[in-house]
């Protein structure tokens, strides 16, 4: 695949999309894939970083080279159940209810090894804001470092390869 032609304005908008906490998961992942490819990452590296199958990344890159930012106007499919939960969490955290509302504890999103409530995610966001984005999951104390050592998960290159997709 050849290099992408990205203007400074497009680059700024892609970074805004990639860092969003309120846009759809697919928009965020696609923007991260485009930015990563633009920085010289291979499709194989992007599969691992963005957790999207290689054929999807290639389609996104081809479509971006043709359509530019219009690519982000229409979703490619209905969101998965997990994506809907994440988007619901983003919406809730961006328009929160009073702290004593039950949704703070009942609305959850699953990450490797744990379901996190809205209250826990808010606390993590606040900690990251105070400490900075370089904070590790080990410092947060959720044991993700142990979960990640167990081996391939659903979107890892190893599992994608086992599902019949070749690594590109």
Buried (B, 14 or more C-beta within 10 A) or exposed (E): EEEBEBEEEBEEBBEEBBEEEEBBBBBBBBBBBBBBBBEEBBBBBBBBEBBBBBBBBBBBBEBBBEEBBEBBEEEEEEBEEEBEBBBBBBEBBEEEEEEEEEBBEEBBBEBBEEEBBBBBBBEBEEEEEEEEEEEEBEEBEBEBEEBEEEEEEEEBBEEBBEEEBEEB
